[in-house]
Amino acid sequence: MDAQLDSQGPPSQEANKAHEEWLQRRKEWTAQQQQQQQRRQSRPPTELTYEMLQSYQPFPQPVPLSIVVEALTEIWEEEEEY
């Protein structure tokens, strides 16, 4: 059995190679995630109107939920329905 291990190389070399490949893939994935997050954060917030919120049409660009909630809260407070 020892001769078989010697011919294939120590298991730790295979484990190290797999670990290095995993680290490389993780690095690529996290870089992509960071780029996507930066793109999302760099978008200026959309100015929402009452008509946009009432319509069933999609917004022209993605709008963060916090902005939608803020806009609805302002509308409801103005209408005293909150």
Residue pairs with C-beta under 8 A, 6 or more apart in sequence:
5 11
40 62
43 61
43 62
45 63
45 64
45 67
46 59
46 60
46 61
46 63
46 67
48 59
48 63
48 67
48 68
48 71
50 75
52 59
53 68
53 71
53 72
53 75
73 82
76 82
